[in-house]
Structure formats: C-alpha cells, structure tokens
C-alpha cells in the first residue's frame, strides 16, 4: 500500500482573502505531495510498516529506524491534518 495525498474538502480559493488560491494549490499539490512521496520512498524498505493504515503507523513511529522517522512523521502530520480539515 502507498499513501496518497487526500483531497481537500474545500476549494483552493475557499480561504481567500487570508490565503490566496495559488498559495493553497501550490502548498497542497507540491509541498504536501512531496511529503507523501518521501514517506512512501522511506517505507519501501520496511514492508512491515508500509502496509499499515496511517492511524496505526502513527502509533508505531518509535519503532521506525531513525533515518526514516522524519519522512514518516511529517507525512502523517500532513495526512491527518488534511483528512481532518473541515471537521472542526
């Protein structure tokens, strides 16, 4: 299983005038996508973790090799933040 970047539950221009559409689109499709890609690459060599749902992987971050933690922790934060946005 690979992690995928969830869609935002709102349009990129929904937060204007505080955040403009272009900033939101670049941040989501470029920055956040890179976090997901890096986590997937880091987990390729760890099949015991690569197939876990994101909610379970976050409970096992302490078991990951030190060189993989930054990629996975960042992606989990982004994924959970994106998945939970709009549910406030």
C-alpha positions in Angstrom: 0.0 0.0 0.0 1.2 3.5 -0.8 0.0 6.6 1.0 -1.8 9.1 -1.2 -2.5 12.8 -0.6 -6.1 13.3 0.3 -8.1 15.9 -1.5 -9.0 19.0 0.5 -12.7 19.1 1.5 -12.9 22.7 0.1 -11.8 24.6 -3.0 -8.3 26.2 -3.1 -9.9 29.7 -3.1 -12.1 29.0 -0.1 -9.8 30.7 2.4 -9.4 33.9 0.5 -8.6 36.7 1.4 -6.4 35.1 4.1 -4.7 32.6 1.8 -4.9 33.0 -1.9 -5.8 30.2 -4.3 -2.4 29.9 -5.8 -0.7 29.6 -2.4 -3.1 26.9 -1.3 -2.8 25.0 -4.6 1.0 25.0 -4.6 1.2 24.1 -0.9 -1.2 21.2 -1.3 -0.2 19.8 -4.7 3.6 20.4 -4.4 4.7 20.6 -0.8 2.3 18.1 0.7 2.6 15.7 -2.2 6.4 15.7 -1.7 5.9 14.7 1.9 3.7 11.8 0.9 6.2 10.8 -1.9 9.1 10.9 0.6 7.3 8.8 3.1 6.4 6.2 0.5 10.0 6.0 -0.6 11.2 5.7 3.0 8.8 2.9 3.7 9.6 0.9 0.6 12.3 -1.0 2.5 10.0 -1.5 5.5 7.2 -3.7 4.4 6.0 -4.4 7.9 5.2 -0.7 8.2 4.4 0.2 4.6 1.0 -1.6 4.6 -0.3 -0.1 7.8 -3.2 2.3 7.9 -2.0 5.8 8.7 -3.7 5.7 12.1 -1.8 2.6 13.1 1.5 3.8 11.6 1.4 6.9 13.8 1.3 4.7 16.9 4.4 2.9 15.8 6.7 5.8 14.9 9.0 4.9 17.8 9.7 1.6 16.1 10.9 3.0 12.8 14.6 3.3 12.1 15.9 6.8 12.9 16.7 7.7 9.3 13.0 7.0 8.3 11.2 8.8 11.1 11.4 12.4 9.7 9.8 11.5 6.4 7.0 9.4 8.0 6.2 11.8 10.9 5.9 14.7 8.5 3.7 12.8 6.2 1.5 11.6 8.9 1.0 15.1 10.3 0.1 16.4 6.8 -2.2 13.5 6.0 -4.0 13.7 9.3 -4.3 17.5 9.2 -5.6 17.3 5.6 -8.0 14.5 6.4 -9.4 16.3 9.5 -9.6 19.8 7.9 -13.2 20.9 7.6 -14.2 18.7 10.6 -13.7 21.4 13.2 
